[in-house]
Amino acid sequence: MLFEPTTLAASASAIAEAVETYGCEPRTLFRKAGIDIEAMLKPGARYPMRAMIRLWHVARVETGDPCIGLIAGQKLKPPALHALGLSWLASPTLLDGLRRIERYAQIANSALCISVLENGNDVLLTLGFEAENIDPADEAVDATFAVIVKTCRLMAENHFAPRAVTFNHADNGHVSQYIDYFRSPVRFAAEANAIHFDLETLRRPLPAGNRDLAHHNDKLAERYLATLNPERVQDKVKELLLTLLPSGTTCQKTVASNLHRSVSSLQRQLKAEGVSYRQIVEETRLSLAKELVTEQRYSLSQIAYLLGFSDQANFSRAFKRWTGRTPTSFRDAEADWN
C-alpha cells in the first residue's frame, strides 16, 4: 500500500465508552497507546491503524477482558462511521445496507475489505484486511461483527440473528458470551472471518428505509473515500459518475476533462490501479440499476436513459449479464418480497 492504513477516529469512542464500564479512565488508556483522545471528536479525523492496534491491546490488558472488542462493538453508534453509517441506516433493506458496508468499508478502516456474496438463500459476508506487515487486532474483528449485527437489529426493529458467525482468531475461552450476543452458532480458528445471513430476512423492506437519504449519503461517502488516498484516481471517477450518470452521461472524455486529464492519461492511471474505466462504469451502473429497478419510480426506458444507455434493449442486455435476470423479472422478484 502507498499509504499507511488508518482508522476513523470517531470509532474509538466505542472503546472509550466500553472501558469506562470496567472502571478504567479512557484518557489514561489512550495516552498509553500514544493516541490523542481529542481527535476522536473531530469530524473525519483518523488514527493510524498501528495506533489503534496498540489501543486495543491496552484496553484488553487494562480491563482484563478478552471480549472487550465484542463489548465495544455494541457501544458504537452508526453515525460515528461518518457517511457510511448514515447511508447504512437509511438503506431500504438489510441487504442494501450490507452492500453499502462492502462498498464503503474503507471509511472505517482504509485497509478493511468486506465482501458480500449471495449463494442460494445464504448470504456470506467475509472480512479481511489488506495491510502489509500489519496484523489486525482480534478485538477489532470482534467489534466489527458486533457493530454489523447490532445495526441490523436497529434497522429491522426486531430480534435479528445471523445464521452463523466464524472467526479466524482462536477461541479466547468465552464462546458462550459470543453465542449469547450473536444468538447463533459461533466457531473460532476458522478459515475466514465471516457472517452467514438468511437472504429472505435481508430482503424484507425496513420501516425506516429511505432511498433518497441513502443516495445522498452515498455521494458524501464517495467524496470522503477519495480524500483517504488523494492519488487514487478510480475513487474520483466513481464520485464523478454518481453525479453524471443520472443525466445519462458516461463519456470518458467528459470524465477525464472534469478531472483535468487527457483520456490517455486517465486510462494509464486507472490501469496502474488495476482497473479500467469500463469496469468502474459497469460497477457504478449495476449498483444504481438495482436500486432504480427495485424502487419502481421510473420506467425501464427511463432507467436506461438515466444510466447512460442508448436504449432500453441495451440496458436490459447489460442488466441480464450483470445479474442473470432481466430487469422485469428482477423487479417482479423484489415486488414479491415486498
BALOBA-1460 file (C-alpha; in Angstrom, 3 decimals):
// residues 338
<rec num="1" residu="m" x="0.000" y="0.000" z="0.000"/>
<rec num="2" residu="l" x="1.221" y="3.500" z="-0.774"/>
<rec num="3" residu="f" x="-0.301" y="4.971" z="2.361"/>
<rec num="4" residu="e" x="-0.227" y="3.832" z="5.977"/>
<rec num="5" residu="p" x="-3.656" y="2.309" z="6.806"/>
<rec num="6" residu="t" x="-5.816" y="4.492" z="9.020"/>
<rec num="7" residu="t" x="-8.946" y="4.083" z="11.111"/>
<rec num="8" residu="l" x="-11.770" y="6.570" z="11.556"/>
<rec num="9" residu="a" x="-11.012" y="8.283" z="14.869"/>
<rec num="10" residu="a" x="-14.678" y="8.593" z="15.876"/>
<rec num="11" residu="s" x="-14.929" y="4.789" z="16.039"/>
<rec num="12" residu="a" x="-12.550" y="4.866" z="19.018"/>
<rec num="13" residu="s" x="-15.357" y="6.463" z="21.016"/>
<rec num="14" residu="a" x="-16.802" y="2.959" z="21.398"/>
<rec num="15" residu="i" x="-13.588" y="1.779" z="23.074"/>
<rec num="16" residu="a" x="-13.613" y="4.782" z="25.393"/>
<rec num="17" residu="e" x="-17.218" y="4.098" z="26.375"/>
<rec num="18" residu="a" x="-16.596" y="0.378" z="26.814"/>
<rec num="19" residu="v" x="-13.568" y="0.663" z="29.115"/>
<rec num="20" residu="e" x="-15.415" y="3.095" z="31.360"/>
<rec num="21" residu="t" x="-17.832" y="0.293" z="32.286"/>
<rec num="22" residu="y" x="-14.826" y="-1.530" z="33.782"/>
<rec num="23" residu="g" x="-13.833" y="1.495" z="35.854"/>
<rec num="24" residu="c" x="-10.943" y="2.415" z="33.550"/>
<rec num="25" residu="e" x="-10.120" y="6.002" z="32.662"/>
<rec num="26" residu="p" x="-10.205" y="6.378" z="28.841"/>
<rec num="27" residu="r" x="-7.656" y="9.208" z="28.767"/>
<rec num="28" residu="t" x="-5.128" y="7.021" z="30.554"/>
<rec num="29" residu="l" x="-5.593" y="4.187" z="28.054"/>
<rec num="30" residu="f" x="-5.358" y="6.479" z="25.055"/>
<rec num="31" residu="r" x="-2.205" y="8.066" z="26.463"/>
<rec num="32" residu="k" x="-0.598" y="4.645" z="26.967"/>
<rec num="33" residu="a" x="-1.405" y="3.794" z="23.355"/>
<rec num="34" residu="g" x="0.071" y="7.096" z="22.172"/>
<rec num="35" residu="i" x="-3.249" y="8.394" z="20.869"/>
<rec num="36" residu="d" x="-4.708" y="11.877" z="21.183"/>
<rec num="37" residu="i" x="-8.172" y="11.247" z="22.611"/>
<rec num="38" residu="e" x="-9.406" y="14.659" z="21.483"/>
<rec num="39" residu="a" x="-9.012" y="13.689" z="17.815"/>
<rec num="40" residu="m" x="-11.962" y="11.304" z="18.005"/>
<rec num="41" residu="l" x="-14.228" y="14.341" z="18.471"/>
<rec num="42" residu="k" x="-13.092" y="15.938" z="15.206"/>
<rec num="43" residu="p" x="-15.279" y="15.014" z="12.189"/>
<rec num="44" residu="g" x="-13.375" y="12.917" z="9.668"/>
<rec num="45" residu="a" x="-10.194" y="12.674" z="11.790"/>
<rec num="46" residu="r" x="-8.259" y="9.407" z="11.597"/>
<rec num="47" residu="y" x="-5.784" y="7.378" z="13.654"/>
<rec num="48" residu="p" x="-3.012" y="5.188" z="12.197"/>
<rec num="49" residu="m" x="-4.094" y="1.548" z="12.182"/>
<rec num="50" residu="r" x="-0.995" y="0.582" z="14.183"/>
<rec num="51" residu="a" x="-2.003" y="3.047" z="16.912"/>
<rec num="52" residu="m" x="-5.485" y="1.524" z="17.076"/>
<rec num="53" residu="i" x="-3.950" y="-1.945" z="17.431"/>
<rec num="54" residu="r" x="-1.992" y="-0.624" z="20.406"/>
<rec num="55" residu="l" x="-5.175" y="0.852" z="21.873"/>
<rec num="56" residu="w" x="-6.991" y="-2.475" z="21.563"/>
<rec num="57" residu="h" x="-4.070" y="-4.201" z="23.295"/>
<rec num="58" residu="v" x="-4.036" y="-1.691" z="26.140"/>
<rec num="59" residu="a" x="-7.813" y="-1.942" z="26.523"/>
<rec num="60" residu="r" x="-7.650" y="-5.722" z="26.759"/>
<rec num="61" residu="v" x="-4.843" y="-5.641" z="29.323"/>
<rec num="62" residu="e" x="-6.348" y="-2.897" z="31.478"/>
<rec num="63" residu="t" x="-9.861" y="-4.391" z="31.518"/>
<rec num="64" residu="g" x="-8.662" y="-7.978" z="31.710"/>
<rec num="65" residu="d" x="-11.467" y="-8.913" z="29.319"/>
<rec num="66" residu="p" x="-10.593" y="-10.759" z="26.078"/>
<rec num="67" residu="c" x="-14.121" y="-9.909" z="24.874"/>
<rec num="68" residu="i" x="-13.551" y="-6.149" z="25.042"/>
<rec num="69" residu="g" x="-13.936" y="-5.926" z="21.247"/>
<rec num="70" residu="l" x="-17.354" y="-7.553" z="21.432"/>
<rec num="71" residu="i" x="-18.362" y="-5.103" z="24.173"/>
<rec num="72" residu="a" x="-17.016" y="-2.046" z="22.338"/>
<rec num="73" residu="g" x="-18.780" y="-3.051" z="19.111"/>
<rec num="74" residu="q" x="-22.097" y="-2.952" z="20.943"/>
<rec num="75" residu="k" x="-21.330" y="0.595" z="22.087"/>
<rec num="76" residu="l" x="-20.557" y="2.030" z="18.665"/>
<rec num="77" residu="k" x="-23.250" y="4.276" z="17.202"/>
<rec num="78" residu="p" x="-23.573" y="4.057" z="13.374"/>
<rec num="79" residu="p" x="-23.295" y="7.867" z="12.845"/>
<rec num="80" residu="a" x="-19.747" y="7.576" z="14.227"/>
<rec num="81" residu="l" x="-18.906" y="5.884" z="10.918"/>
<rec num="82" residu="h" x="-19.354" y="9.148" z="9.002"/>
<rec num="83" residu="a" x="-21.465" y="8.973" z="5.810"/>
<rec num="84" residu="l" x="-21.191" y="5.172" z="5.783"/>
<rec num="85" residu="g" x="-23.200" y="4.927" z="8.996"/>
<rec num="86" residu="l" x="-25.892" y="7.326" z="7.787"/>
<rec num="87" residu="s" x="-26.187" y="5.705" z="4.357"/>
<rec num="88" residu="w" x="-26.314" y="2.281" z="6.013"/>
<rec num="89" residu="l" x="-29.112" y="3.275" z="8.400"/>
<rec num="90" residu="a" x="-31.204" y="4.734" z="5.562"/>
<rec num="91" residu="s" x="-30.950" y="1.600" z="3.400"/>
<rec num="92" residu="p" x="-34.366" y="0.196" z="2.405"/>
<rec num="93" residu="t" x="-33.332" y="-3.402" z="3.195"/>
<rec num="94" residu="l" x="-30.652" y="-5.078" z="5.292"/>
<rec num="95" residu="l" x="-29.119" y="-6.454" z="2.096"/>
<rec num="96" residu="d" x="-28.786" y="-2.933" z="0.701"/>
<rec num="97" residu="g" x="-27.131" y="-1.961" z="3.974"/>
<rec num="98" residu="l" x="-24.599" y="-4.799" z="3.730"/>
<rec num="99" residu="r" x="-23.854" y="-3.785" z="0.139"/>
<rec num="100" residu="r" x="-23.044" y="-0.304" z="1.375"/>
<rec num="101" residu="i" x="-20.686" y="-1.717" z="4.001"/>
<rec num="102" residu="e" x="-18.998" y="-3.669" z="1.223"/>
<rec num="103" residu="r" x="-18.680" y="-0.536" z="-0.903"/>
<rec num="104" residu="y" x="-17.581" y="1.911" z="1.789"/>
<rec num="105" residu="a" x="-15.780" y="-0.259" z="4.363"/>
<rec num="106" residu="q" x="-12.556" y="1.704" z="3.896"/>
<rec num="107" residu="i" x="-14.186" y="4.686" z="5.584"/>
<rec num="108" residu="a" x="-13.998" y="2.757" z="8.855"/>
<rec num="109" residu="n" x="-10.519" y="1.390" z="8.155"/>
<rec num="110" residu="s" x="-8.633" y="2.071" z="4.934"/>
<rec num="111" residu="a" x="-7.267" y="-1.500" z="4.918"/>
<rec num="112" residu="l" x="-10.640" y="-3.138" z="5.591"/>
<rec num="113" residu="c" x="-12.069" y="-5.355" z="2.847"/>
<rec num="114" residu="i" x="-15.610" y="-6.682" z="3.113"/>
<rec num="115" residu="s" x="-17.237" y="-8.959" z="0.560"/>
<rec num="116" residu="v" x="-20.942" y="-9.846" z="0.339"/>
<rec num="117" residu="l" x="-21.838" y="-12.886" z="-1.770"/>
<rec num="118" residu="e" x="-25.239" y="-14.483" z="-2.405"/>
<rec num="119" residu="n" x="-25.456" y="-18.252" z="-2.776"/>
<rec num="120" residu="g" x="-28.997" y="-19.568" z="-2.969"/>
<rec num="121" residu="n" x="-30.757" y="-18.419" z="0.195"/>
<rec num="122" residu="d" x="-27.458" y="-17.843" z="2.001"/>
<rec num="123" residu="v" x="-25.597" y="-14.534" z="2.057"/>
<rec num="124" residu="l" x="-21.976" y="-14.670" z="3.133"/>
<rec num="125" residu="l" x="-20.191" y="-11.571" z="4.433"/>
<rec num="126" residu="t" x="-16.435" y="-12.016" z="4.770"/>
<rec num="127" residu="l" x="-13.984" y="-9.640" z="6.403"/>
<rec num="128" residu="g" x="-10.285" y="-9.179" z="5.722"/>
<rec num="129" residu="f" x="-7.536" y="-6.571" z="5.862"/>
<rec num="130" residu="e" x="-5.091" y="-5.536" z="3.150"/>
<rec num="131" residu="a" x="-2.315" y="-4.146" z="5.270"/>
<rec num="132" residu="e" x="1.275" y="-5.123" z="4.543"/>
<rec num="133" residu="n" x="3.134" y="-6.319" z="7.658"/>
<rec num="134" residu="i" x="0.201" y="-5.358" z="9.901"/>
<rec num="135" residu="d" x="-1.980" y="-7.965" z="11.580"/>
<rec num="136" residu="p" x="-5.346" y="-6.600" z="12.742"/>
<rec num="137" residu="a" x="-6.302" y="-6.881" z="16.392"/>
<rec num="138" residu="d" x="-8.640" y="-9.763" z="17.176"/>
<rec num="139" residu="e" x="-10.692" y="-7.265" z="19.149"/>
<rec num="140" residu="a" x="-11.171" y="-5.130" z="16.035"/>
<rec num="141" residu="v" x="-12.685" y="-8.088" z="14.158"/>
<rec num="142" residu="d" x="-14.963" y="-8.854" z="17.126"/>
<rec num="143" residu="a" x="-16.047" y="-5.216" z="17.269"/>
<rec num="144" residu="t" x="-16.746" y="-5.021" z="13.531"/>
<rec num="145" residu="f" x="-19.003" y="-8.068" z="13.589"/>
<rec num="146" residu="a" x="-20.747" y="-6.822" z="16.725"/>
<rec num="147" residu="v" x="-21.435" y="-3.475" z="15.010"/>
<rec num="148" residu="i" x="-22.826" y="-5.163" z="11.900"/>
<rec num="149" residu="v" x="-25.264" y="-7.342" z="13.845"/>
<rec num="150" residu="k" x="-26.210" y="-4.512" z="16.207"/>
<rec num="151" residu="t" x="-27.026" y="-2.213" z="13.295"/>
<rec num="152" residu="c" x="-29.065" y="-4.906" z="11.540"/>
<rec num="153" residu="r" x="-31.119" y="-5.241" z="14.722"/>
<rec num="154" residu="l" x="-31.508" y="-1.488" z="14.981"/>
<rec num="155" residu="m" x="-32.702" y="-1.218" z="11.382"/>
<rec num="156" residu="a" x="-35.007" y="-4.236" z="11.452"/>
<rec num="157" residu="e" x="-36.524" y="-3.310" z="14.826"/>
<rec num="158" residu="n" x="-36.600" y="-6.984" z="15.855"/>
<rec num="159" residu="h" x="-34.505" y="-9.729" z="17.421"/>
<rec num="160" residu="f" x="-32.381" y="-10.223" z="14.311"/>
<rec num="161" residu="a" x="-29.810" y="-13.034" z="14.347"/>
<rec num="162" residu="p" x="-27.422" y="-14.292" z="11.652"/>
<rec num="163" residu="r" x="-27.270" y="-17.960" z="10.698"/>
<rec num="164" residu="a" x="-23.687" y="-18.410" z="11.906"/>
<rec num="165" residu="v" x="-20.521" y="-16.462" z="12.701"/>
<rec num="166" residu="t" x="-16.928" y="-17.641" z="12.249"/>
<rec num="167" residu="f" x="-13.701" y="-16.050" z="13.448"/>
<rec num="168" residu="n" x="-10.193" y="-16.572" z="12.166"/>
<rec num="169" residu="h" x="-8.719" y="-15.989" z="15.627"/>
<rec num="170" residu="a" x="-8.500" y="-18.619" z="18.349"/>
<rec num="171" residu="d" x="-11.137" y="-19.287" z="20.993"/>
<rec num="172" residu="n" x="-10.478" y="-16.929" z="23.904"/>
<rec num="173" residu="g" x="-12.368" y="-19.113" z="26.354"/>
<rec num="174" residu="h" x="-15.598" y="-17.111" z="26.295"/>
<rec num="175" residu="v" x="-17.520" y="-18.721" z="23.438"/>
<rec num="176" residu="s" x="-20.780" y="-18.595" z="25.403"/>
<rec num="177" residu="q" x="-20.578" y="-14.796" z="25.503"/>
<rec num="178" residu="y" x="-20.308" y="-14.695" z="21.711"/>
<rec num="179" residu="i" x="-23.199" y="-17.113" z="21.277"/>
<rec num="180" residu="d" x="-25.327" y="-15.087" z="23.684"/>
<rec num="181" residu="y" x="-24.720" y="-11.907" z="21.723"/>
<rec num="182" residu="f" x="-24.992" y="-13.182" z="18.152"/>
<rec num="183" residu="r" x="-27.773" y="-15.681" z="19.036"/>
<rec num="184" residu="s" x="-26.309" y="-18.103" z="16.526"/>
<rec num="185" residu="p" x="-23.601" y="-20.786" z="16.256"/>
<rec num="186" residu="v" x="-20.076" y="-19.364" z="16.615"/>
<rec num="187" residu="r" x="-16.835" y="-21.041" z="15.557"/>
<rec num="188" residu="f" x="-13.232" y="-19.960" z="16.146"/>
<rec num="189" residu="a" x="-9.961" y="-20.812" z="14.339"/>
<rec num="190" residu="a" x="-11.963" y="-20.837" z="11.107"/>
<rec num="191" residu="e" x="-10.566" y="-20.205" z="7.634"/>
<rec num="192" residu="a" x="-12.265" y="-16.812" z="7.406"/>
<rec num="193" residu="n" x="-13.908" y="-14.089" z="9.423"/>
<rec num="194" residu="a" x="-17.458" y="-14.464" z="8.156"/>
<rec num="195" residu="i" x="-21.131" y="-13.994" z="8.935"/>
<rec num="196" residu="h" x="-23.833" y="-16.121" z="7.299"/>
<rec num="197" residu="f" x="-27.213" y="-14.473" z="6.759"/>
<rec num="198" residu="d" x="-30.616" y="-15.631" z="5.529"/>
<rec num="199" residu="l" x="-31.394" y="-13.961" z="2.182"/>
<rec num="200" residu="e" x="-35.141" y="-13.839" z="2.792"/>
<rec num="201" residu="t" x="-34.589" y="-11.914" z="6.025"/>
<rec num="202" residu="l" x="-32.155" y="-9.486" z="4.392"/>
<rec num="203" residu="r" x="-34.549" y="-8.623" z="1.562"/>
<rec num="204" residu="r" x="-37.508" y="-7.596" z="3.700"/>
<rec num="205" residu="p" x="-38.346" y="-3.864" z="3.446"/>
<rec num="206" residu="l" x="-37.383" y="-1.835" z="6.501"/>
<rec num="207" residu="p" x="-39.677" y="0.596" z="8.358"/>
<rec num="208" residu="a" x="-37.179" y="3.460" z="8.296"/>
<rec num="209" residu="g" x="-35.691" y="2.830" z="4.844"/>
<rec num="210" residu="n" x="-35.216" y="5.984" z="2.787"/>
<rec num="211" residu="r" x="-33.599" y="5.596" z="-0.640"/>
<rec num="212" residu="d" x="-33.205" y="9.335" z="-1.271"/>
<rec num="213" residu="l" x="-31.414" y="9.821" z="2.038"/>
<rec num="214" residu="a" x="-29.250" y="6.760" z="1.398"/>
<rec num="215" residu="h" x="-28.286" y="8.044" z="-2.068"/>
<rec num="216" residu="h" x="-27.412" y="11.465" z="-0.672"/>
<rec num="217" residu="n" x="-25.060" y="9.943" z="1.882"/>
<rec num="218" residu="d" x="-23.588" y="7.626" z="-0.764"/>
<rec num="219" residu="k" x="-22.254" y="10.724" z="-2.501"/>
<rec num="220" residu="l" x="-20.796" y="12.011" z="0.761"/>
<rec num="221" residu="a" x="-19.200" y="8.604" z="1.342"/>
<rec num="222" residu="e" x="-17.620" y="8.638" z="-2.125"/>
<rec num="223" residu="r" x="-16.201" y="12.106" z="-1.514"/>
<rec num="224" residu="y" x="-14.774" y="11.133" z="1.852"/>
<rec num="225" residu="l" x="-13.247" y="7.926" z="0.457"/>
<rec num="226" residu="a" x="-11.494" y="9.955" z="-2.224"/>
<rec num="227" residu="t" x="-9.744" y="12.010" z="0.471"/>
<rec num="228" residu="l" x="-8.187" y="8.914" z="2.080"/>
<rec num="229" residu="n" x="-5.876" y="8.415" z="-0.871"/>
<rec num="230" residu="p" x="-5.823" y="11.612" z="-2.909"/>
<rec num="231" residu="e" x="-3.787" y="9.853" z="-5.590"/>
<rec num="232" residu="r" x="-6.374" y="7.096" z="-6.234"/>
<rec num="233" residu="v" x="-7.979" y="8.157" z="-9.477"/>
<rec num="234" residu="q" x="-10.685" y="5.463" z="-9.506"/>
<rec num="235" residu="d" x="-12.306" y="6.991" z="-6.418"/>
<rec num="236" residu="k" x="-12.502" y="10.352" z="-8.152"/>
<rec num="237" residu="v" x="-14.055" y="8.695" z="-11.211"/>
<rec num="238" residu="k" x="-16.685" y="6.904" z="-9.101"/>
<rec num="239" residu="e" x="-17.590" y="10.114" z="-7.285"/>
<rec num="240" residu="l" x="-17.979" y="11.974" z="-10.562"/>
<rec num="241" residu="l" x="-20.023" y="9.180" z="-12.157"/>
<rec num="242" residu="l" x="-22.551" y="9.294" z="-9.323"/>
<rec num="243" residu="t" x="-23.229" y="12.868" z="-10.408"/>
<rec num="244" residu="l" x="-23.059" y="12.314" z="-14.166"/>
<rec num="245" residu="l" x="-24.936" y="9.020" z="-14.591"/>
<rec num="246" residu="p" x="-28.415" y="10.344" z="-13.700"/>
<rec num="247" residu="s" x="-28.014" y="12.821" z="-16.566"/>
<rec num="248" residu="g" x="-27.170" y="9.955" z="-18.908"/>
<rec num="249" residu="t" x="-23.517" y="10.942" z="-19.290"/>
<rec num="250" residu="t" x="-20.747" y="8.318" z="-19.140"/>
<rec num="251" residu="c" x="-18.425" y="9.732" z="-21.774"/>
<rec num="252" residu="q" x="-14.838" y="9.033" z="-20.767"/>
<rec num="253" residu="k" x="-13.728" y="12.260" z="-22.390"/>
<rec num="254" residu="t" x="-16.143" y="14.237" z="-20.199"/>
<rec num="255" residu="v" x="-14.925" y="12.478" z="-17.054"/>
<rec num="256" residu="a" x="-11.283" y="13.000" z="-17.994"/>
<rec num="257" residu="s" x="-11.931" y="16.677" z="-18.691"/>
<rec num="258" residu="n" x="-13.644" y="17.148" z="-15.320"/>
<rec num="259" residu="l" x="-10.610" y="15.548" z="-13.664"/>
<rec num="260" residu="h" x="-8.270" y="17.825" z="-15.663"/>
<rec num="261" residu="r" x="-6.692" y="14.911" z="-17.533"/>
<rec num="262" residu="s" x="-6.495" y="13.671" z="-21.078"/>
<rec num="263" residu="v" x="-8.295" y="10.425" z="-21.906"/>
<rec num="264" residu="s" x="-4.987" y="8.613" z="-22.411"/>
<rec num="265" residu="s" x="-3.682" y="9.897" z="-19.069"/>
<rec num="266" residu="l" x="-6.847" y="8.743" z="-17.293"/>
<rec num="267" residu="q" x="-6.640" y="5.316" z="-18.897"/>
<rec num="268" residu="r" x="-2.977" y="4.962" z="-17.953"/>
<rec num="269" residu="q" x="-3.590" y="5.924" z="-14.305"/>
<rec num="270" residu="l" x="-6.565" y="3.578" z="-13.949"/>
<rec num="271" residu="k" x="-4.547" y="0.727" z="-15.461"/>
<rec num="272" residu="a" x="-1.835" y="1.334" z="-12.866"/>
<rec num="273" residu="e" x="-4.506" y="0.903" z="-10.177"/>
<rec num="274" residu="g" x="-5.615" y="-2.394" z="-11.691"/>
<rec num="275" residu="v" x="-8.989" y="-1.237" z="-13.052"/>
<rec num="276" residu="s" x="-10.388" y="0.048" z="-16.309"/>
<rec num="277" residu="y" x="-12.775" y="2.904" z="-16.963"/>
<rec num="278" residu="r" x="-15.331" y="0.459" z="-18.374"/>
<rec num="279" residu="q" x="-15.123" y="-1.673" z="-15.235"/>
<rec num="280" residu="i" x="-15.790" y="1.332" z="-12.983"/>
<rec num="281" residu="v" x="-18.726" y="2.451" z="-15.132"/>
<rec num="282" residu="e" x="-20.282" y="-1.021" z="-15.061"/>
<rec num="283" residu="e" x="-19.861" y="-1.397" z="-11.300"/>
<rec num="284" residu="t" x="-21.436" y="2.014" z="-10.706"/>
<rec num="285" residu="r" x="-24.219" y="1.364" z="-13.208"/>
<rec num="286" residu="l" x="-25.016" y="-2.015" z="-11.646"/>
<rec num="287" residu="s" x="-25.327" y="-0.536" z="-8.171"/>
<rec num="288" residu="l" x="-27.633" y="2.252" z="-9.348"/>
<rec num="289" residu="a" x="-29.555" y="-0.030" z="-11.727"/>
<rec num="290" residu="k" x="-30.554" y="-2.436" z="-8.956"/>
<rec num="291" residu="e" x="-31.816" y="0.417" z="-6.799"/>
<rec num="292" residu="l" x="-33.712" y="2.177" z="-9.610"/>
<rec num="293" residu="v" x="-35.322" y="-1.040" z="-10.868"/>
<rec num="294" residu="t" x="-36.343" y="-2.066" z="-7.358"/>
<rec num="295" residu="e" x="-37.897" y="1.232" z="-6.289"/>
<rec num="296" residu="q" x="-40.150" y="1.311" z="-9.403"/>
<rec num="297" residu="r" x="-40.122" y="5.102" z="-9.609"/>
<rec num="298" residu="y" x="-39.039" y="5.078" z="-13.251"/>
<rec num="299" residu="s" x="-39.905" y="3.027" z="-16.320"/>
<rec num="300" residu="l" x="-37.205" y="0.752" z="-17.714"/>
<rec num="301" residu="s" x="-36.681" y="3.095" z="-20.674"/>
<rec num="302" residu="q" x="-36.167" y="5.997" z="-18.268"/>
<rec num="303" residu="i" x="-33.688" y="3.964" z="-16.207"/>
<rec num="304" residu="a" x="-31.793" y="3.090" z="-19.384"/>
<rec num="305" residu="y" x="-31.512" y="6.810" z="-20.143"/>
<rec num="306" residu="l" x="-30.515" y="7.721" z="-16.584"/>
<rec num="307" residu="l" x="-27.706" y="5.166" z="-16.671"/>
<rec num="308" residu="g" x="-26.388" y="6.363" z="-19.992"/>
<rec num="309" residu="f" x="-27.588" y="3.534" z="-22.266"/>
<rec num="310" residu="s" x="-28.642" y="4.346" z="-25.826"/>
<rec num="311" residu="d" x="-31.896" y="2.417" z="-25.458"/>
<rec num="312" residu="q" x="-33.839" y="0.025" z="-23.228"/>
<rec num="313" residu="a" x="-32.716" y="-3.067" z="-25.141"/>
<rec num="314" residu="n" x="-29.033" y="-2.352" z="-24.466"/>
<rec num="315" residu="f" x="-29.813" y="-1.714" z="-20.804"/>
<rec num="316" residu="s" x="-31.792" y="-4.965" z="-20.487"/>
<rec num="317" residu="r" x="-28.986" y="-6.987" z="-22.058"/>
<rec num="318" residu="a" x="-26.420" y="-5.419" z="-19.713"/>
<rec num="319" residu="f" x="-28.647" y="-5.960" z="-16.664"/>
<rec num="320" residu="k" x="-29.099" y="-9.646" z="-17.502"/>
<rec num="321" residu="r" x="-25.350" y="-10.012" z="-17.945"/>
<rec num="322" residu="w" x="-24.777" y="-8.452" z="-14.520"/>
<rec num="323" residu="t" x="-27.474" y="-10.248" z="-12.536"/>
<rec num="324" residu="g" x="-28.561" y="-13.262" z="-14.579"/>
<rec num="325" residu="r" x="-32.103" y="-11.837" z="-14.753"/>
<rec num="326" residu="t" x="-33.952" y="-9.329" z="-16.894"/>
<rec num="327" residu="p" x="-34.902" y="-6.019" z="-15.261"/>
<rec num="328" residu="t" x="-38.574" y="-7.054" z="-15.354"/>
<rec num="329" residu="s" x="-38.009" y="-10.406" z="-13.626"/>
<rec num="330" residu="f" x="-35.699" y="-8.740" z="-11.103"/>
<rec num="331" residu="r" x="-38.341" y="-6.096" z="-10.346"/>
<rec num="332" residu="d" x="-41.099" y="-8.719" z="-10.060"/>
<rec num="333" residu="a" x="-38.995" y="-10.794" z="-7.678"/>
<rec num="334" residu="e" x="-38.326" y="-7.773" z="-5.486"/>
<rec num="335" residu="a" x="-42.051" y="-6.915" z="-5.506"/>
<rec num="336" residu="d" x="-42.855" y="-10.461" z="-4.328"/>
<rec num="337" residu="w" x="-40.513" y="-9.991" z="-1.339"/>
<rec num="338" residu="n" x="-42.240" y="-6.736" z="-0.501"/>
